[in-house]
Every structure is written in structure tokens, then in C-alpha cells.
């Protein structure tokens, strides 16, 4: 089982490195990283949860597809280049 650190307000994964889906092998390793994030980035311990990777579901947001006009749901952490509601998606 692995663990991720999740922000309570947004439900998105928070990491201390460039990898957005960073999972920690043990609960203790996730706690240590949460403590580092609180000291380094100014988070409070109450703002960050440690969740099992198996049970984590990314929050979804509704966007309007620019080409078809249909409203669709995509994960909230989707980059702009992969978001059909942005012009960048359709020009690539």
C-alpha cells in the first residue's frame, strides 16, 4: 500500500518535488514529507491529509468543449494542454 498527501481544500495531491503523483511507501514517510511541506511551504498540518493511494480519487471539474459545445468532466489537475476547453488543446 502507498500513500499520498492531499490538500483538504482542493483535494489535489501536494508534493515537495516535480512529480505530481508522488506516492510514499509507508505512512511514516508521508508524515515526514508532510512535516517538511509545512515547514518549507507554509502549510498547516490541518490543511494536509495523508490518504491511501488506492482510495484516492482526483476531484473532477466541468468544462465546456470548445469544438462541440458539450459540457464534459475532467480531473481538476489536468494540464492546460490536455484540456479541451482551452485553445492550446485544439492548436497542438
C-alpha positions in Angstrom: 0.0 0.0 0.0 1.2 3.5 -0.7 0.2 6.9 0.5 -0.3 10.4 -1.0 -0.6 13.9 0.6 -3.8 15.7 -0.3 -4.8 19.3 0.3 -8.1 19.4 2.2 -9.5 22.5 0.4 -8.9 21.4 -3.2 -8.5 17.6 -2.9 -5.4 17.7 -5.1 -2.1 15.9 -4.4 0.6 18.0 -2.9 4.3 17.1 -3.2 7.7 18.5 -2.5 9.1 17.7 -5.9 8.2 18.0 -9.6 6.4 14.6 -9.8 2.7 15.4 -9.2 1.7 11.8 -8.4 4.3 11.2 -5.8 3.3 8.2 -3.6 5.1 7.2 -0.4 5.7 3.5 0.5 4.9 4.0 4.2 2.7 6.2 6.3 5.7 7.4 8.2 7.4 8.6 5.0 4.3 10.5 4.1 4.1 12.1 7.5 7.8 13.2 7.3 7.1 14.8 3.9 4.0 16.5 5.2 6.1 17.9 8.1 8.7 19.2 5.6 6.0 20.8 3.4 4.5 22.5 6.5 7.9 24.0 7.4 9.1 24.8 3.9 5.9 25.9 2.0 3.9 27.4 4.9 1.1 24.8 5.0 -0.5 24.0 8.3 -0.7 20.3 9.4 -4.5 20.6 9.5 -4.6 21.6 5.8 -2.9 18.4 4.5 -4.3 14.8 4.8 -2.5 11.5 4.2 -4.6 9.2 2.1 -4.1 5.7 0.8 -3.3 5.8 -2.9 -5.8 3.0 -3.6 -8.7 5.1 -2.2 -7.7 8.5 -3.6 -10.0 9.9 -6.4 -8.9 13.1 -8.1 -11.6 15.8 -7.9 -13.4 16.5 -11.2 -14.4 19.8 -12.8 -16.9 20.5 -15.5 -15.6 22.4 -18.6 -17.1 23.2 -22.0 -15.6 21.6 -25.0 -14.7 24.4 -27.4 -15.4 22.5 -30.6 -18.6 20.7 -29.8 -20.1 22.9 -27.1 -20.7 19.8 -24.9 -20.0 20.1 -21.2 -17.6 17.4 -20.0 -15.9 16.4 -16.8 -12.1 16.2 -16.5 -9.8 15.8 -13.5 -9.1 19.1 -11.7 -5.3 18.7 -12.1 -5.4 18.3 -15.9 -2.7 20.4 -17.6 -4.0 23.2 -19.9 -2.5 21.5 -23.0 -4.8 18.4 -22.3 -8.0 20.5 -21.5 -10.5 20.5 -24.4 -11.9 23.9 -23.1 -8.6 25.7 -24.0 -7.4 26.9 -27.4 -4.0 25.4 -26.7 -5.5 21.9 -26.8 -7.0 22.5 -30.2 -4.0 24.2 -31.8 -1.5 21.4 -30.9 
